[in-house]
Amino acid sequence: MLRIEEMRYFSIMMLVHLIRRSSPVLFLIFVFPTAWGQESGTLETVVIEASASDSTEKPTEKTTSETPDSDIEVPESDSNDKEIKELRRQREKLSLMNQIEAEENKETLAELKAERERLGLENALRREQMTYELGEAKAELDRLNLQVEQLTKQMALETANRKQALDLELADLRAEDERLKLGNSIASQTIEAKMIEIRLKEAEFKIEKAGLENEVARLQAELIKREKIEILRDQVDYVREYLSEPFDGGRLVVSDRRIALNGVIFQETADYVAERIAFYNNQDTEFPIFIVVDYSPGGSAMAGFKILRAMQGSAAPVYVVVKSYAASMAAAITALAERSFAYPNAILLHHQADTIVWGNLTQQREALEESEQWWIRLAQPIAEKMGMTLDEFIVRMYEENSDGNWREFADEAVNLKWVDHIAADVRETSYVKNPDRFGSSTPVTVRLEEQIDEKGQPYVLLPRLVPFDHYFLFNPDGYYRLR
């Protein structure tokens, strides 16, 4: 909907347009409401019509406004009358709407006046309340000022009393100071005499101390000399030698290019061995590197293959020496080495791959297939070295032992090509320092605790041995027992 002002403007413009079309002697006069004494907000429009008859009766009359020639006749038109009536009707409507709006403005003004009076009363109330609170605050301030004044007087009195007491105490201290000065004068003379005596004794002590220090220094030098002699005795005056062919007449000479392989084989074990193979290769590629197995039950297939690849990729020859026991992966490393050596009573053991699988049946089948692939990659070269197929190798395992753990002493394993040479003597040339002094290991002692069985007989439990080891001890009364 158009706003009231827009409707007014539109009506006036329509009226002007119609007047211009209909007759040049029809004038539209706009008068502001105040000019006619009307209320503000209304617009009075006065329309003066000059009919054709009037213009005929007074052809010579002039108008005050500028118009076209007066001899032009303006015919009356019913349509113009209707439009003028419509415009008058719209004017009256707009006048009523203005009056309604004026009434509404009066109501709004009355509400605003009431709100202003209410706010004035509230402000007056707040001012009275603030005046009351200010009076209370002033009274409290006066009370506090009185208390401060009283406290100030009290503190001044206490300060005066303390000053008087301090003056008395200061007088006593001065008297005591004089007395002490006199006493100190006497004491200082006594002390000076004693200090002279002490200085004499101190000089005598220094002379005696210097003599003792000289003696201690002589003894320490003697001890250091003896210790150095003992250290020298605990080291072999030996020039290291490296042999291209370390095996001669059943004796194997192991140099300090030595890598220990003991216990279960893990990835850390493989890293340890591979790093040292690389180091010795960087040091020299002519002389052999020795992997010495005292005891190893095998271990990770992946870690074992890493050791094998490091051995096979070495420019320097890598030999394996078994002293006590090599099973599973350790036995495979021994069999697949470029050359291998073992004590005659060392035990070597081969068996099918053992694995532990978890998961559903499909996952177990997949794990079994993967385990078979590892087994083929590991056992096939060993079977070929023995001159048989992999299936024949497996059959032979169970022919030799019902559980498939085919084990042999090294002097028998050499015929199966599990090991290349039997060493009756292994000379370790890398041990040139006394292990009791320089060794990393400490002597191992097993503490056996005596117990009493249900029959009242004393006994001790022996510790568990490694696989295929046996106790060989005199035990006629069963005092030593196994778990």
GIRAKA-V189729 format. One record per pair of residues at least 6 apart in sequence whose C-alpha atoms are under 7 Angstrom apart, sorted by sequence separation. I is the first residue (numbers start at 1). J is the second residue. D is the distance in whole Angstrom. If there is no record, write none. Layout:
I,J,D ; I,J,D
This chain:
33,39,6 ; 34,40,7 ; 246,252,6 ; 247,253,6 ; 334,340,6 ; 358,364,6 ; 383,389,6 ; 398,404,4 ; 400,406,6 ; 413,419,6 ; 414,420,6 ; 452,458,4 ; 19,26,6 ; 33,40,6 ; 246,253,5 ; 311,318,6 ; 357,364,6 ; 383,390,6 ; 397,404,5 ; 414,421,7 ; 451,458,6 ; 452,459,6 ; 397,405,6 ; 450,458,7 ; 451,459,5 ; 33,42,6 ; 397,406,5 ; 450,459,6 ; 451,460,6 ; 33,43,5 ; 357,367,7 ; 380,390,6 ; 383,393,6 ; 450,460,5 ; 32,43,6 ; 33,44,6 ; 59,70,7 ; 379,390,7 ; 411,422,6 ; 449,460,6 ; 16,28,7 ; 32,44,7 ; 59,71,7 ; 448,460,6 ; 31,44,6 ; 242,255,6 ; 448,461,7 ; 30,44,7 ; 31,45,6 ; 259,273,7 ; 320,334,6 ; 30,45,5 ; 29,45,6 ; 30,46,7 ; 29,46,5 ; 320,337,6 ; 331,348,6 ; 28,46,7 ; 29,47,6 ; 319,337,6 ; 331,349,6 ; 462,480,7 ; 28,47,5 ; 319,338,6 ; 320,339,7 ; 321,340,6 ; 322,341,6 ; 323,342,6 ; 331,350,7 ; 460,479,6 ; 461,480,6 ; 462,481,6 ; 27,47,6 ; 28,48,7 ; 318,338,7 ; 319,339,5 ; 320,340,5 ; 321,341,5 ; 322,342,5 ; 323,343,5 ; 459,479,5 ; 460,480,5 ; 461,481,5 ; 462,482,5 ; 27,48,6 ; 52,73,6 ; 319,340,6 ; 320,341,6 ; 321,342,6 ; 322,343,7 ; 325,346,6 ; 326,347,6 ; 327,348,6 ; 328,349,6 ; 458,479,7 ; 459,480,6 ; 460,481,6 ; 461,482,6 ; 26,48,6 ; 27,49,7 ; 52,74,6 ; 324,346,4 ; 325,347,5 ; 326,348,5 ; 327,349,4 ; 328,350,5 ; 353,375,6 ; 459,481,7 ; 461,483,6 ; 26,49,5 ; 52,75,6 ; 257,280,7 ; 323,346,6 ; 324,347,6 ; 325,348,6 ; 326,349,7 ; 327,350,6 ; 328,351,7 ; 26,50,6 ; 322,346,7 ; 25,50,6 ; 304,329,6 ; 308,333,6 ; 289,316,7 ; 288,316,6 ; 289,317,6 ; 290,318,6 ; 291,319,6 ; 292,320,6 ; 293,321,6 ; 294,322,6 ; 301,329,7 ; 287,316,6 ; 288,317,5 ; 289,318,5 ; 290,319,5 ; 291,320,5 ; 292,321,5 ; 293,322,5 ; 294,323,5 ; 295,324,6 ; 296,325,6 ; 297,326,6 ; 298,327,5 ; 261,291,6 ; 285,315,6 ; 286,316,6 ; 288,318,6 ; 289,319,6 ; 290,320,6 ; 291,321,6 ; 292,322,6 ; 293,323,6 ; 294,324,5 ; 295,325,5 ; 296,326,5 ; 297,327,5 ; 298,328,5 ; 299,329,6 ; 386,416,6 ; 258,289,6 ; 259,290,6 ; 260,291,6 ; 261,292,6 ; 262,293,6 ; 285,316,4 ; 288,319,7 ; 290,321,7 ; 294,325,6 ; 295,326,6 ; 296,327,6 ; 297,328,6 ; 298,329,4 ; 386,417,6 ; 257,289,5 ; 258,290,5 ; 259,291,5 ; 260,292,5 ; 261,293,5 ; 262,294,6 ; 263,295,6 ; 264,296,6 ; 298,330,5 ; 385,417,7 ; 257,290,6 ; 258,291,6 ; 259,292,6 ; 260,293,6 ; 262,295,5 ; 263,296,5 ; 264,297,6 ; 265,298,6 ; 266,299,6 ; 270,303,5 ; 274,307,6 ; 277,310,7 ; 281,314,7 ; 293,326,7 ; 297,330,7 ; 262,296,5 ; 263,297,7 ; 264,298,6 ; 265,299,4 ; 266,300,6 ; 270,304,7 ; 273,307,7 ; 281,315,7 ; 296,330,6 ; 264,299,5 ; 265,300,6 ; 281,316,6 ; 254,290,7 ; 267,303,5 ; 270,306,6 ; 274,310,6 ; 266,303,6 ; 270,307,6 ; 265,303,7 ; 265,304,7 ; 244,286,7 ; 24,67,7 ; 244,287,5 ; 24,68,7 ; 243,287,6 ; 244,288,7 ; 242,287,6 ; 336,382,7 ; 351,397,7 ; 335,382,7 ; 23,74,5 ; 42,95,6 ; 351,404,6 ; 351,405,5 ; 350,405,6 ; 351,406,6 ; 42,98,6 ; 349,405,7 ; 350,406,5 ; 41,98,6 ; 349,406,6 ; 350,407,6 ; 22,80,7 ; 349,407,4 ; 348,407,6 ; 349,408,7 ; 347,407,7 ; 348,408,6 ; 347,408,6 ; 348,409,6 ; 347,409,5 ; 348,410,7 ; 346,409,6 ; 347,410,6 ; 345,409,5 ; 346,410,5 ; 344,409,7 ; 345,410,6 ; 344,410,5 ; 343,410,7 ; 344,411,5 ; 342,410,6 ; 15,87,7 ; 11,87,7 ; 341,419,6 ; 344,422,6 ; 340,419,5 ; 341,420,6 ; 342,421,7 ; 343,422,6 ; 344,423,7 ; 340,420,5 ; 341,421,5 ; 342,422,5 ; 343,423,5 ; 344,424,7 ; 339,420,6 ; 340,421,6 ; 341,422,6 ; 342,423,6 ; 343,424,6 ; 341,423,6 ; 335,418,5 ; 335,419,6 ; 334,419,6 ; 252,423,6 ; 250,422,7 ; 251,423,6 ; 254,426,7 ; 250,423,5 ; 251,424,6 ; 252,425,6 ; 253,426,6 ; 254,427,6 ; 255,428,6 ; 256,429,7 ; 250,424,5 ; 251,425,5 ; 252,426,5 ; 253,427,5 ; 254,428,5 ; 255,429,5 ; 256,430,4 ; 250,425,6 ; 251,426,6 ; 252,427,6 ; 253,428,6 ; 254,429,6 ; 255,430,6 ; 253,429,7 ; 236,432,5 ; 235,432,6 ; 236,433,6 ; 235,433,4 ; 234,433,6 ; 235,434,6 ; 234,434,5
